[in-house]
Amino acid sequence: MTLAEIQAKIQAGIENSTVTVEGDGCSCSTKVVSPIFEGMSLLVRQKMVLAVMDEEITNGTLHALSIKTRTPEEDA
């Protein structure tokens, strides 16, 4: 899976998000910025992103995913 594919999938799955992805495709890190995260705990935010990528994690396409989530205000 390419970094662009990971980025596109997360952007499609997390409303109004801006996503950056770094890494090699099977082990990567991502930063997801979305207003939808307002008022959510970090754990809930991460679970949302993991749910979007669940199939790839489960089938081994994506081995490791480091996640940082922010609201637009937190990212400013």
C-alpha positions in Angstrom: 0.0 0.0 0.0 1.4 3.4 -1.0 1.5 6.4 1.3 -0.8 8.2 -1.1 -3.3 5.3 -0.8 -3.1 5.4 3.0 -3.6 9.2 3.0 -6.6 9.0 0.6 -8.3 6.3 2.7 -7.9 8.2 6.0 -9.1 11.4 4.3 -12.2 9.6 3.0 -12.9 8.0 6.3 -12.4 11.0 8.6 -14.7 14.0 7.9 -13.0 17.3 6.8 -9.5 15.9 7.5 -6.1 17.0 6.4 -3.8 14.0 6.5 0.0 13.7 6.2 1.7 10.3 6.0 5.4 9.4 6.3 7.1 6.1 6.2 7.6 3.2 3.8 4.0 2.0 3.2 3.9 -1.0 5.6 5.2 0.9 8.6 4.3 4.6 8.7 3.2 7.5 10.8 0.3 9.9 10.1 -1.0 13.2 11.4 -4.7 13.7 11.0 -6.2 17.2 11.5 -10.0 17.5 11.6 -12.6 19.6 13.4 -14.5 16.4 14.1 -12.0 15.6 16.8 -13.2 18.6 18.9 -14.1 17.4 22.4 -12.9 13.9 21.9 -10.2 12.2 24.0 -6.9 11.2 22.2 -7.9 7.5 22.6 -11.2 8.0 20.8 -9.5 9.9 18.1 -6.9 7.2 17.5 -9.6 4.5 17.5 -11.4 6.4 14.8 -8.3 6.4 12.6 -7.6 2.8 13.4 -11.1 1.8 12.4 -10.6 3.4 9.0 -7.4 1.3 8.5 -8.7 -1.9 10.2 -8.8 -4.0 7.1 -5.2 -3.2 6.1 -3.9 -3.8 9.7 -5.8 -7.0 10.1 -4.7 -8.5 6.8 -1.1 -7.4 7.3 -0.8 -4.9 4.5 0.0 -2.3 7.1 2.2 -3.5 9.9 2.5 -0.4 12.0 0.8 2.9 12.1 1.7 5.7 14.4 -1.1 8.2 14.8 -1.2 11.9 15.8 -4.6 13.6 15.8 -5.3 17.2 16.2 -8.1 19.7 15.8 -7.4 22.7 13.5 -7.0 24.9 16.6 -4.5 22.4 18.2 -2.5 22.3 15.0 -2.3 26.1 14.6 
